[in-house]
Amino acid sequence: MLAAMSARTIAVGDIHGQLVELKALLAKLPVLSSADTLLFIGDYLDRGPQSAEVVRFVREELPHATPARIVTLRGNHEDAWLKTADGGGPEFVLPVGNGCLATLRSFSGGPPPKPGEFPEKREEMEALFKASFFPSEVVAWMRGLQYFHEDEHALYIHGGLPTREGAWSHPRDYADPTVLVWCRDEDFFSSYRGKRVVFGHTPVRYLPQKLSRHTPADASDLYLAGDVVGIDTGCGRGGFLSAVELPSLKVYESRGA
């Protein structure tokens, strides 16, 4: 009974290849037990210089470093890379802002790209277009990432819940689960009511911060409004990495002492 009452879930936001930020955040978490869950909201890859290292750490090292249950969700960046690997075309990998060249260099051992750098080598272009530089075990890991998670505290989804005829359905009821990782719905951010939903994907600076009950004067900080919690605080975009503990709603950040 005591173990069930003490069980916590700590949800970690979008990492985007920033291993230093991830380790700084994890160092600030409380000591976790086997009753706790450490959940990652998705977007392990792209933009930051250490995508390969982040994936290796989450897949291989972290399970041996904590007794907590680890849950890994699929982000839109993992979803897009899988579509690319399945022949979906170069639409995602070409825009410099998506940070895909940084991921290729991380896995291939090349230098991190300079800001705004576009791949000029033919072999790099081909590798990006086919996602052929990923080890097969990493592709298999990405395919196995969950679209959502639910526990007694909340629902956890990378993107959010799109409205259907003016209402929100349970994540399992969407025929195409990929909508859960790509959703950016203003109604969801501002009007959703129901079981609490923790999400990433949309940087908090684009959310209606005037509605947030958590430091509303700081537009870079975690978003808490109504029954939603937005935890993408811009890691990999010049921001920092955040996590929220449930059910207490205590916030942890990689920034600061």
C-alpha positions in Angstrom: 0.0 0.0 0.0 2.8 2.4 0.9 4.6 1.7 -2.4 1.4 2.5 -4.4 0.9 5.7 -2.6 4.4 6.9 -3.1 4.6 6.1 -6.8 5.6 9.1 -8.9 5.9 9.8 -12.6 8.5 12.3 -13.7 7.9 13.4 -17.3 11.0 14.8 -19.2 10.5 17.2 -22.1 12.0 17.3 -25.6 15.7 16.7 -25.4 16.8 17.3 -29.1 20.3 15.9 -28.9 21.4 17.8 -25.8 23.0 15.2 -23.6 24.6 17.8 -21.3 21.2 19.3 -20.5 19.7 15.8 -19.9 22.4 14.8 -17.4 22.1 18.2 -15.7 18.3 17.7 -15.3 18.6 14.1 -14.1 21.1 15.2 -11.5 18.4 17.4 -9.9 15.7 14.7 -9.6 14.9 13.1 -6.3 16.1 9.6 -5.6 13.8 7.3 -7.5 12.5 3.8 -6.5 11.1 0.9 -8.4 7.7 2.3 -7.7 8.4 5.4 -9.8 8.3 6.0 -13.5 10.7 8.2 -15.5 9.0 9.1 -18.8 10.4 10.8 -21.8 7.9 12.7 -24.0 9.8 12.2 -27.3 12.1 14.2 -29.6 15.4 12.7 -28.6 17.0 13.6 -31.9 18.0 16.6 -34.1 19.3 20.1 -33.6 21.7 19.4 -30.7 25.2 17.9 -31.3 24.7 14.6 -29.4 21.6 12.8 -30.8 23.4 9.4 -31.0 24.7 9.8 -27.4 21.2 10.7 -26.1 19.7 7.7 -27.7 22.5 5.4 -26.4 22.1 6.9 -22.9 18.3 6.5 -22.8 18.4 3.0 -24.4 21.4 1.4 -22.8 22.8 3.3 -19.8 19.8 4.8 -18.0 18.1 1.4 -17.3 21.1 0.4 -15.3 21.4 3.7 -13.5 17.9 3.9 -12.0 15.5 1.4 -10.5 12.6 3.4 -11.8 10.5 2.2 -14.7 11.5 4.0 -17.9 8.8 4.9 -20.5 9.9 6.3 -23.9 7.3 8.0 -26.1 7.6 8.7 -29.8 8.1 12.3 -30.9 7.4 13.9 -34.2 11.1 13.9 -35.0 11.4 10.1 -34.5 8.2 9.7 -36.5 9.5 11.8 -39.3 12.8 9.9 -39.5 10.9 6.6 -39.6 8.8 8.0 -42.5 12.0 9.0 -44.2 13.5 5.5 -43.7 10.4 4.0 -45.2 10.8 6.1 -48.4 8.7 9.1 -47.5 11.0 11.6 -49.2 13.3 14.4 -48.1 10.6 16.9 -46.9 11.6 16.7 -43.3 15.4 16.4 -43.6 15.9 19.3 -45.9 14.9 22.3 -43.8 17.9 23.4 -41.9 15.8 24.3 -38.9 14.9 20.7 -38.3 18.5 20.0 -37.3 18.7 16.7 -39.2 22.3 17.2 -40.3 23.4 17.4 -36.7 21.9 13.9 -36.2 23.7 12.5 -39.2 27.0 13.9 -38.0 26.4 12.6 -34.5 25.8 9.1 -35.7 28.6 9.1 -38.3 31.2 10.8 -36.2 31.4 14.0 -38.2 31.8 17.5 -36.7 28.6 19.3 -35.5 27.3 21.5 -38.3 27.7 25.2 -38.1 24.6 27.3 -37.7 22.7 27.4 -41.0 25.0 24.8 -42.6 23.5 22.8 -45.4 24.9 19.4 -46.5 26.9 19.8 -49.6 28.5 16.3 -49.9 26.6 13.9 -52.0 27.1 11.0 -49.6 25.6 13.1 -46.8 22.6 14.1 -48.9 21.9 10.5 -49.8 22.3 9.3 -46.2 19.8 12.0 -45.0 17.3 11.2 -47.8 17.3 7.5 -46.9 18.0 7.8 -43.1 20.5 5.1 -43.9 23.1 6.2 -41.3 21.0 4.9 -38.4 22.0 1.6 -36.9 19.3 -1.0 -37.4 18.8 -1.4 -33.7 18.1 2.4 -33.3 15.5 2.2 -36.1 13.9 -0.8 -34.3 13.9 1.2 -31.1 12.2 4.2 -32.7 9.6 1.9 -34.2 8.8 0.6 -30.7 8.3 3.9 -29.1 4.9 4.3 -27.6 2.4 6.9 -29.0 1.0 7.6 -25.5 1.2 6.5 -21.9 -1.4 6.6 -19.2 -1.3 6.1 -15.5 -3.3 7.2 -12.5 -1.9 10.7 -12.7 -2.2 11.7 -16.3 -2.1 11.0 -20.0 1.3 11.6 -21.7 1.5 12.5 -25.4 4.2 14.1 -27.4 2.0 16.5 -29.4 -1.5 16.7 -28.0 -5.1 15.7 -28.6 -6.8 17.1 -31.7 -10.5 18.0 -31.4 -13.1 15.8 -33.1 -16.4 17.5 -33.5 -15.6 19.9 -30.8 -14.5 17.3 -28.2 -11.4 15.3 -27.3 -11.2 11.5 -27.4 -9.0 9.2 -25.5 -5.7 8.7 -27.3 -6.5 5.0 -28.0 -9.5 6.1 -30.0 -7.7 8.0 -32.8 -7.6 5.8 -35.9 -4.2 7.3 -36.9 -2.0 7.5 -33.8 0.5 9.7 -35.5 -1.8 12.7 -35.0 -0.9 12.4 -31.4 2.7 13.3 -32.1 2.1 16.1 -34.6 -0.9 17.9 -33.1 -0.7 21.6 -32.5 -4.2 22.7 -31.6 -5.0 26.1 -30.0 -8.2 24.7 -28.5 -6.3 21.9 -26.8 -3.7 24.3 -25.3 -6.4 26.7 -24.0 -9.6 24.8 -23.6 -9.0 21.1 -22.9 -10.8 19.7 -19.9 -10.5 16.1 -18.8 -7.9 13.9 -17.4 -4.6 15.8 -17.1 -2.4 15.7 -20.3 1.3 16.2 -20.2 2.7 17.1 -23.6 5.8 18.5 -25.5 6.3 19.3 -29.2 5.2 22.9 -29.1 7.7 25.2 -27.4 6.1 26.9 -24.4 6.9 30.4 -25.8 4.2 29.7 -28.5 1.6 28.8 -25.9 -0.9 31.3 -24.3 1.3 32.0 -21.3 -1.3 34.4 -19.8 -3.3 31.3 -19.0 -0.4 29.5 -17.2 -0.6 29.0 -13.4 3.1 28.3 -13.3 5.3 31.5 -13.4 3.1 33.2 -16.1 5.5 36.2 -16.2 8.2 33.9 -17.6 7.3 32.9 -21.2 10.2 30.4 -21.3 9.0 28.4 -18.4 6.8 25.3 -18.2 3.1 25.8 -19.1 0.4 24.7 -16.7 -3.2 25.7 -17.7 -6.5 24.0 -17.1 -5.8 20.3 -17.4 -2.7 20.5 -19.6 1.0 20.7 -18.9 3.4 21.7 -21.6 7.0 20.8 -20.9 8.9 21.7 -24.1 11.0 24.6 -22.8 13.1 24.9 -25.9 16.0 22.5 -25.3 17.9 22.4 -28.6 16.5 25.8 -29.6 18.5 27.9 -27.1 16.3 27.0 -24.1 16.7 24.4 -21.4 15.2 21.0 -20.5 12.3 20.7 -18.0 10.6 17.9 -16.2 7.4 17.7 -14.1 6.7 15.3 -11.3 3.2 14.0 -10.8 1.0 14.1 -8.9 2.8 16.9 -7.0 3.4 19.1 -10.2 6.9 19.9 -8.9 9.1 21.3 -11.7 12.7 20.5 -12.4 15.0 22.4 -14.8 18.4 21.9 -16.3 19.2 25.6 -16.1 20.5 27.2 -12.9 22.6 25.9 -10.0 
